[in-house]
Amino acid sequence: MGAQALAARPGVALGKRFFERSVQRVARDLIGCTVVHGRTAGVIVETESYHAEDPACHAFNGRTRRNEVLFGPPGHAYVYFSYGIHSLLNFVAEPEGDAAAVLIRALDPTRGLELMRKRRGLERAEDLCSGPGKLTQALGIGLELNGGPLDSGPIRVLPREGRWRRPRIVTAPRIGISKAQELPWRFCAAGNRCVSRPRPVQTALARQG
């Protein structure tokens, strides 16, 4: 079943059913959806998928206090500190107990740009959310939001609308990790200026249905 069939009505947050699927499919189908937190929002233009069987996943070595949310029900936020500096935002996917999540790597800002600029100390819109640590700073997302439901909590995910209904997507190996780097589990909106660097080569593009 495609992303649009699983999506809620326009303006209504995506629910558990959307996230309770293959994490790779969820990561791909999130491209073009919108993340909303407070007065800020942005369209998802880059994601990466992670699964417990993947050595780069936090759940690879089993359940811990830190990764407990990964094993919980799908459709919840998994927020963690990276190198003790940046909060990174992930969405839990697959059936409960499978331990999988999608890392949100970049957004194309759509709302609250002045607030984002103040938080980031930058002016250019394309620089505000062009990385996983940048977007959480721009949207004011921290560890206190770990575990929150995405359909009724402070972070909401809205379905594709308008020109984002059928985005062109390119896949590439994940970046910023030291294990399983060869897996093509990075998904990006083709040609979008807000995708983080290094941007994937614009080949083998697929139109999402």
C-alpha positions as CSV (number, residue, x, y, z in Angstrom):
1,M,0.0,0.0,0.0
2,G,1.4,3.4,-1.0
3,A,2.2,6.4,1.1
4,Q,-0.9,8.3,0.0
5,A,-3.3,5.5,0.8
6,L,-1.8,5.3,4.3
7,A,-1.8,9.1,4.8
8,A,-4.3,11.0,6.9
9,R,-6.4,13.8,5.6
10,P,-4.5,17.0,4.7
11,G,-3.4,18.8,7.9
12,V,-4.0,15.7,10.1
13,A,-0.9,14.0,11.5
14,L,0.2,10.7,10.3
15,G,-0.7,7.8,12.6
16,K,0.7,4.5,13.7
17,R,-0.4,2.7,10.6
18,F,1.9,4.8,8.4
19,F,5.0,3.9,10.6
20,E,4.1,0.3,11.2
21,R,5.9,-0.9,8.0
22,S,9.3,-1.6,6.6
23,V,11.6,1.1,7.9
24,Q,13.1,1.5,4.4
25,R,9.7,2.1,3.0
26,V,8.8,4.5,5.7
27,A,12.0,6.4,5.2
28,R,11.3,6.8,1.5
29,D,7.6,7.7,2.0
30,L,8.5,10.4,4.6
31,I,10.2,12.5,1.8
32,G,7.7,15.3,1.1
33,C,5.9,15.1,4.5
34,T,6.1,18.0,6.9
35,V,7.5,18.1,10.5
36,V,5.8,20.6,12.8
37,H,7.0,21.7,16.2
38,G,5.6,24.8,17.8
39,R,5.7,27.8,15.5
40,T,8.2,26.1,13.1
41,A,7.8,23.5,10.3
42,G,9.7,22.1,7.3
43,V,9.2,19.5,4.6
44,I,11.3,16.4,5.0
45,V,13.9,16.3,2.1
46,E,16.4,13.7,3.5
47,T,16.1,10.6,5.7
48,E,18.1,7.5,6.6
49,S,16.8,4.2,7.8
50,Y,18.2,2.0,10.6
51,H,17.1,-1.5,11.8
52,A,18.2,-3.6,14.7
53,E,19.9,-6.1,12.3
54,D,22.1,-3.2,11.0
55,P,25.4,-2.7,13.0
56,A,25.0,1.1,12.7
57,C,21.7,1.0,14.6
58,H,21.6,1.8,18.3
59,A,19.6,-1.4,18.9
60,F,22.1,-3.7,17.2
61,N,23.5,-4.9,20.6
62,G,20.1,-5.2,22.3
63,R,17.7,-3.3,24.4
64,T,19.1,-0.6,26.8
65,R,17.7,2.2,28.8
66,R,19.0,4.6,26.1
67,N,17.4,2.9,23.2
68,E,14.2,1.7,24.9
69,V,12.0,3.9,22.6
70,L,13.3,2.1,19.5
71,F,11.6,-1.2,20.7
72,G,8.3,0.5,21.5
73,P,5.3,1.2,19.4
74,P,5.8,2.8,15.9
75,G,5.0,6.4,15.3
76,H,6.9,7.9,18.3
77,A,9.9,10.2,18.3
78,Y,13.3,8.9,19.2
79,V,15.6,11.8,20.2
80,Y,19.2,11.3,21.3
81,F,22.4,13.2,21.8
82,S,25.1,12.8,19.1
83,Y,28.6,13.2,20.6
84,G,27.0,15.0,23.5
85,I,26.4,18.1,21.3
86,H,23.4,17.7,19.0
87,S,20.0,16.3,19.5
88,L,19.0,14.1,16.5
89,L,15.4,13.4,15.6
90,N,14.2,9.9,14.6
91,F,10.8,8.3,14.0
92,V,10.2,4.8,15.2
93,A,9.0,2.4,12.5
94,E,8.0,-1.3,12.0
95,P,5.9,-3.3,14.5
96,E,6.5,-3.0,18.2
97,G,9.6,-4.9,19.3
98,D,11.4,-4.8,15.9
99,A,13.6,-1.8,16.9
100,A,13.8,0.4,13.8
101,A,13.8,4.1,13.1
102,V,14.2,6.7,10.5
103,L,16.7,9.5,11.1
104,I,15.4,12.9,9.8
105,R,18.5,14.4,8.1
106,A,17.2,17.6,6.5
107,L,14.1,19.8,6.1
108,D,13.1,22.5,3.6
109,P,11.9,25.2,6.0
110,T,8.3,26.3,5.5
111,R,7.2,28.1,8.6
112,G,8.8,30.1,11.4
113,L,11.9,31.0,9.4
114,E,12.7,34.1,11.5
115,L,12.6,32.0,14.7
116,M,14.8,29.4,13.0
117,R,17.3,32.2,12.0
118,K,17.4,33.4,15.5
119,R,18.1,30.0,16.9
120,R,20.7,29.1,14.3
121,G,22.3,32.5,13.9
122,L,22.1,32.2,10.1
123,E,20.2,34.0,7.4
124,R,20.0,31.7,4.3
125,A,17.0,29.5,4.4
126,E,18.8,26.6,2.8
127,D,21.3,26.5,5.7
128,L,18.8,26.4,8.5
129,C,17.8,22.7,8.4
130,S,20.4,21.1,6.1
131,G,21.6,18.5,8.6
132,P,20.2,16.4,11.5
133,G,21.7,18.6,14.2
134,K,20.8,21.8,12.4
135,L,17.1,21.0,12.0
136,T,16.6,20.1,15.7
137,Q,18.2,23.4,16.7
138,A,16.1,25.3,14.2
139,L,12.9,23.7,15.4
140,G,13.8,23.7,19.1
141,I,13.7,19.9,19.5
142,G,15.6,18.5,22.5
143,L,15.9,15.3,24.6
144,E,12.7,16.2,26.5
145,L,10.7,15.2,23.5
146,N,12.1,11.6,23.3
147,G,9.3,9.1,23.2
148,G,6.5,11.4,22.3
149,P,3.7,10.2,20.0
150,L,3.9,11.8,16.5
151,D,0.1,11.9,16.0
152,S,-0.8,13.7,19.2
153,G,2.5,15.0,20.8
154,P,4.4,18.2,20.4
155,I,6.1,17.0,17.2
156,R,3.7,16.2,14.4
157,V,4.2,14.7,11.0
158,L,1.8,15.8,8.3
159,P,1.2,14.0,5.0
160,R,2.4,15.2,1.6
161,E,0.5,18.0,0.0
162,G,0.6,20.1,-3.2
163,R,3.8,19.8,-5.2
164,W,5.2,17.3,-2.7
165,R,2.6,14.7,-3.4
166,R,4.9,12.8,-5.8
167,P,8.5,13.8,-5.1
168,R,11.4,12.6,-7.1
169,I,13.7,10.7,-4.8
170,V,17.3,9.5,-5.1
171,T,18.9,6.9,-2.9
172,A,22.5,6.7,-1.7
173,P,24.7,5.1,1.0
174,R,24.3,6.6,4.4
175,I,26.8,9.1,5.7
176,G,28.4,10.1,9.0
177,I,28.6,6.4,10.2
178,S,31.5,4.0,10.5
179,K,29.6,0.7,10.0
180,A,27.5,-0.6,7.1
181,Q,28.3,2.4,5.1
182,E,27.5,0.6,1.8
183,L,23.8,0.2,2.4
184,P,21.7,2.5,0.1
185,W,19.4,3.6,2.9
186,R,19.7,7.3,2.5
187,F,16.7,8.9,0.7
188,C,16.8,12.5,-0.6
189,A,14.5,14.8,-2.6
190,A,16.2,15.1,-5.9
191,G,17.9,18.5,-6.5
192,N,16.7,20.1,-3.3
193,R,18.9,22.9,-2.0
194,C,18.4,21.9,1.7
195,V,19.8,18.3,1.4
196,S,22.9,17.9,3.6
197,R,26.4,17.5,2.0
198,P,27.7,15.6,0.4
199,R,24.7,15.5,-1.8
200,P,24.0,12.3,-3.6
201,V,24.7,12.0,-7.3
202,Q,21.5,12.8,-9.2
203,T,21.1,9.5,-11.0
204,A,18.6,6.6,-11.0
205,L,15.8,8.9,-9.8
206,A,12.5,7.4,-9.0
207,R,9.1,9.1,-8.9
208,Q,7.3,8.2,-5.8
209,G,3.7,6.9,-6.1
